Amino acid sequence: FFGVGLDNYNNYFMEFRDKNYPLIYGYRQSVNNAHNIILQLLATGGIFLTLSFLSLILFVTWRSIKLLRSLSGNELIAFAGLFASFHSYLPKI
């Protein structure tokens, strides 16, 4: 529920990795992060951090859509660009 602690993914990866991993990839190669931001947050920060992150994204999206419906003209174009750039920056969930 609470994860392994922020920036501790590498330590736990080395402890729980597959036995054949060093034979395939070498003894010095390791992994610093999970391959997905959601999995990284779940592994290091736990379910509470991940739910907070997702709820923040949903709240910003909800308020942005609500605002997009009320704007018109140049304000709509400017905010739509800002909203699109925000969502292009987000991790692919």
C-alpha positions as CSV (number, residue, x, y, z in Angstrom):
1,F,0.0,0.0,0.0
2,F,2.8,2.4,0.8
3,G,5.4,1.3,-1.8
4,V,9.1,0.8,-1.3
5,G,10.0,4.4,-0.8
6,L,10.8,7.1,-3.3
7,D,14.1,6.4,-5.2
8,N,14.4,2.9,-3.8
9,Y,13.2,1.0,-6.9
10,N,16.7,0.1,-7.9
11,N,17.5,-1.5,-4.4
12,Y,14.4,-3.6,-4.5
13,F,14.9,-4.5,-8.2
14,M,18.3,-6.0,-7.3
15,E,16.8,-8.0,-4.5
16,F,13.8,-9.4,-6.3
17,R,15.1,-9.7,-9.9
18,D,15.0,-13.0,-11.8
19,K,17.8,-15.4,-11.2
20,N,18.7,-15.4,-14.9
21,Y,18.8,-11.6,-15.3
22,P,22.6,-11.3,-14.7
23,L,23.3,-14.1,-17.2
24,I,21.2,-12.4,-19.9
25,Y,22.0,-8.7,-19.3
26,G,25.3,-8.8,-17.4
27,Y,26.1,-8.4,-13.7
28,R,26.6,-4.6,-13.7
29,Q,23.3,-3.6,-15.5
30,S,20.4,-2.7,-13.4
31,V,17.1,-0.8,-13.7
32,N,16.5,2.6,-12.1
33,N,12.8,3.1,-12.8
34,A,9.7,1.1,-13.9
35,H,8.8,1.4,-17.6
36,N,5.6,3.5,-16.9
37,I,5.0,6.5,-14.6
38,I,1.9,4.9,-13.1
39,L,3.8,1.7,-12.3
40,Q,6.7,3.8,-10.9
41,L,4.4,5.7,-8.6
42,L,2.7,2.5,-7.5
43,A,6.0,0.8,-6.8
44,T,7.7,3.6,-5.0
45,G,5.0,5.7,-3.5
46,G,2.2,3.2,-3.1
47,I,-1.5,3.3,-3.9
48,F,-2.1,6.6,-2.1
49,L,0.4,8.6,-4.1
50,T,-0.9,7.0,-7.4
51,L,-4.5,7.8,-6.6
52,S,-3.5,11.4,-5.7
53,F,-1.7,11.8,-9.0
54,L,-4.6,10.4,-11.0
55,S,-7.2,12.4,-9.1
56,L,-5.2,15.6,-9.8
57,I,-5.1,14.8,-13.5
58,L,-8.8,14.1,-13.5
59,F,-9.6,17.3,-11.6
60,V,-7.6,19.5,-14.0
61,T,-9.1,17.8,-17.0
62,W,-12.7,18.2,-15.6
63,R,-12.1,21.9,-14.8
64,S,-10.5,22.5,-18.2
65,I,-13.3,20.9,-20.2
66,K,-15.8,23.0,-18.2
67,L,-13.9,26.1,-19.0
68,L,-13.5,25.2,-22.6
69,R,-17.2,25.1,-23.0
70,S,-17.6,28.6,-21.6
71,L,-14.9,30.3,-23.7
72,S,-15.1,31.7,-27.2
73,G,-12.9,33.5,-29.7
74,N,-9.2,34.0,-29.0
75,E,-9.5,32.9,-25.4
76,L,-10.8,29.5,-26.6
77,I,-7.9,29.1,-29.0
78,A,-5.3,30.1,-26.4
79,F,-6.7,27.8,-23.6
80,A,-7.3,24.9,-26.0
81,G,-3.6,25.1,-26.9
82,L,-2.6,25.2,-23.3
83,F,-4.9,22.3,-22.5
84,A,-3.6,20.3,-25.4
85,S,0.0,20.9,-24.4
86,F,-0.9,19.8,-20.8
87,H,-2.3,16.5,-22.1
88,S,0.5,15.9,-24.5
89,Y,2.9,16.2,-21.5
90,L,1.0,13.7,-19.4
91,P,2.2,10.1,-19.4
92,K,0.3,7.7,-21.6
93,I,-2.0,5.8,-19.2
